């Protein structure tokens, strides 16, 4: 799987009509891009989940994207470049030298899952046992270790080697990133 950007503006592609494409967005701009595209009459979809956020003075349920920095658009050749001319759209996601077409059934499944009011979390498919990972948030931020497994309870088990001892702990997969 490769995310290429070989110059969308210089494209001379035969685009299919009314296909779903993935668009990479500016950081935290997914919902705004979807609104701007809808105002232009372009069908757009951002899978959202409800999350309880806590600030120092209050708690609130907010909707945040399941897949960060992605917006899915259903366009043909006519609207293809109009999407890129919308504030917040960075580029299309490419695979094998052409824009990645997302099958209708995958968008349908995303809509069903996000509409079912379930707890949804999107993890990169690069999380494999044995990888070196780092905790990116919470009280353990900055600690690195070996990914042992991702359990079916939406938890990751990490082996951390310190002081000649092996510590095993469970934390949310959202708190872990692969060490490069």
C-alpha positions as CSV (number, residue, x, y, z in Angstrom):
1,X,0.0,0.0,0.0
2,X,1.6,3.3,-1.1
3,X,0.4,6.9,-0.7
4,X,1.8,8.6,-3.7
5,X,1.2,12.1,-4.9
6,X,2.5,12.2,-8.5
7,X,1.1,15.7,-9.2
8,X,-2.7,15.6,-9.3
9,X,-2.9,18.8,-11.3
10,X,-0.9,17.4,-14.1
11,X,-3.2,14.4,-14.4
12,X,-4.5,13.2,-17.7
13,X,-6.6,10.3,-16.3
14,X,-9.8,8.7,-17.5
15,X,-11.7,8.9,-14.2
16,X,-14.7,6.8,-13.7
17,X,-18.0,8.6,-13.0
18,X,-19.4,8.8,-9.4
19,X,-16.7,6.8,-7.6
20,X,-15.7,7.2,-4.0
21,X,-12.2,8.5,-3.5
22,X,-10.2,9.2,-0.3
23,X,-8.9,12.7,0.2
24,X,-6.2,13.6,2.6
25,X,-7.1,16.7,4.6
26,X,-5.4,19.3,6.7
27,X,-5.0,18.4,10.3
28,X,-8.4,18.6,12.2
29,X,-10.2,19.8,9.0
30,X,-12.2,16.6,8.1
31,X,-15.6,17.8,9.2
32,X,-15.1,21.4,7.8
33,X,-14.0,20.0,4.4
34,X,-17.1,17.8,4.4
35,X,-19.3,20.9,5.0
36,X,-17.5,22.9,2.3
37,X,-17.9,20.1,-0.2
38,X,-21.6,19.7,0.6
39,X,-22.1,23.4,0.0
40,X,-20.6,22.9,-3.5
41,X,-23.0,20.0,-4.1
42,X,-20.3,17.3,-3.8
43,X,-21.1,14.2,-1.8
44,X,-18.6,13.7,1.0
45,X,-18.5,11.4,4.0
46,X,-16.3,11.5,7.2
47,X,-16.9,8.5,9.5
48,X,-17.4,10.0,13.0
49,X,-17.5,8.6,16.5
50,X,-18.8,10.0,19.7
51,X,-16.2,10.5,22.4
52,X,-16.4,11.9,25.9
53,X,-13.8,14.6,26.3
54,X,-12.9,16.1,29.6
55,X,-11.5,19.6,30.2
56,X,-10.5,21.0,33.5
57,X,-13.9,22.5,34.0
58,X,-16.3,20.3,32.1
59,X,-17.1,17.1,30.3
60,X,-18.7,17.0,26.9
61,X,-19.5,14.4,24.2
62,X,-18.0,15.4,20.9
63,X,-17.9,13.8,17.4
64,X,-14.4,13.1,16.1
65,X,-13.2,11.4,12.9
66,X,-12.7,7.6,13.1
67,X,-9.9,7.9,10.5
68,X,-7.9,11.1,11.1
69,X,-7.2,13.4,8.1
70,X,-9.4,11.5,5.7
71,X,-12.5,12.6,3.9
72,X,-14.3,10.3,1.4
73,X,-15.8,12.0,-1.7
74,X,-18.0,10.7,-4.4
75,X,-17.1,12.5,-7.6
76,X,-16.6,12.0,-11.3
77,X,-14.1,13.6,-13.6
78,X,-16.0,17.0,-13.5
79,X,-15.7,17.4,-9.8
80,X,-12.4,15.7,-9.3
81,X,-10.3,18.9,-9.3
82,X,-13.0,21.0,-7.6
83,X,-12.4,18.9,-4.5
84,X,-8.7,19.9,-4.5
85,X,-9.7,23.6,-4.9
86,X,-11.6,23.4,-1.6
87,X,-9.8,24.8,1.5
88,X,-8.6,21.9,3.7
89,X,-8.2,19.3,0.9
90,X,-4.5,18.4,0.5
91,X,-4.4,15.6,-2.0
92,X,-6.1,12.4,-3.2
93,X,-4.7,9.1,-1.8
94,X,-3.1,7.1,-4.6
95,X,-2.3,3.4,-5.0
96,X,-0.4,1.9,-7.9
97,X,0.0,5.2,-9.7
98,X,-3.7,6.2,-9.8
99,X,-6.3,7.6,-7.4
100,X,-7.5,5.0,-5.0
101,X,-11.2,4.1,-5.7
102,X,-13.0,3.1,-2.6
103,X,-15.7,0.5,-3.3
104,X,-19.3,1.5,-2.5
105,X,-19.6,-1.5,-0.1
106,X,-16.7,-0.2,2.1
107,X,-18.3,3.2,2.4
108,X,-21.6,1.5,3.2
109,X,-20.0,-0.6,5.9
110,X,-18.3,2.5,7.4
111,X,-21.7,4.3,7.5
112,X,-23.4,1.3,9.2
113,X,-20.6,0.9,11.8
114,X,-20.5,4.6,12.7
115,X,-24.3,4.9,12.7
116,X,-24.6,1.9,15.1
117,X,-23.4,4.0,18.1
118,X,-20.7,1.5,18.9
119,X,-17.3,2.3,20.3
120,X,-15.1,2.4,17.1
121,X,-11.3,2.8,17.0
122,X,-9.2,2.8,13.9
123,X,-5.7,1.4,14.2
124,X,-3.0,1.3,11.5
125,X,-2.5,-2.2,10.1
126,X,1.2,-1.8,10.9
127,X,0.6,-2.9,14.5
128,X,2.1,-6.4,14.5
129,X,3.4,-8.4,17.5
130,X,7.2,-7.9,17.9
131,X,7.2,-4.3,16.7
132,X,9.0,-1.6,18.8
133,X,6.3,0.9,19.9
134,X,6.2,4.0,22.0
135,X,3.4,5.3,24.2
136,X,2.3,8.7,22.8
137,X,0.0,10.0,25.6
138,X,-1.0,9.5,29.2
139,X,1.2,9.1,32.2
140,X,3.5,6.6,30.4
141,X,4.2,9.0,27.5
142,X,7.6,8.4,25.9
143,X,8.1,4.8,27.2
144,X,9.0,2.4,24.5
145,X,8.6,-1.4,24.4
146,X,7.8,-4.4,22.3
147,X,4.2,-5.0,21.2
148,X,3.2,-8.4,22.5
149,X,-0.4,-8.5,21.3
150,X,-3.6,-6.6,20.6
151,X,-6.3,-8.2,22.7
152,X,-9.9,-8.6,21.7
153,X,-10.8,-6.1,24.5
154,X,-9.4,-3.2,22.5
155,X,-6.2,-3.2,24.6
156,X,-2.6,-3.6,23.6
157,X,-0.1,-5.5,25.7
158,X,3.4,-4.0,25.7
159,X,6.6,-5.6,27.1
160,X,8.8,-2.9,28.6
161,X,12.4,-3.7,29.5
162,X,13.8,-1.6,32.3
163,X,16.1,-2.2,35.3
164,X,16.6,-5.8,34.3
165,X,12.9,-6.6,34.8
166,X,10.2,-7.2,32.2
167,X,7.0,-5.3,32.9
168,X,3.8,-6.0,31.0
169,X,1.0,-3.5,30.9
170,X,-2.3,-3.0,29.1
171,X,-3.2,0.3,27.5
172,X,-5.5,1.6,24.8
173,X,-4.2,1.1,21.2
174,X,-4.8,4.8,20.6
175,X,-2.0,5.6,23.0
176,X,0.7,3.7,21.0
177,X,2.7,4.5,17.9
178,X,5.3,2.5,16.0
179,X,8.9,3.5,16.7
180,X,10.7,4.3,13.4
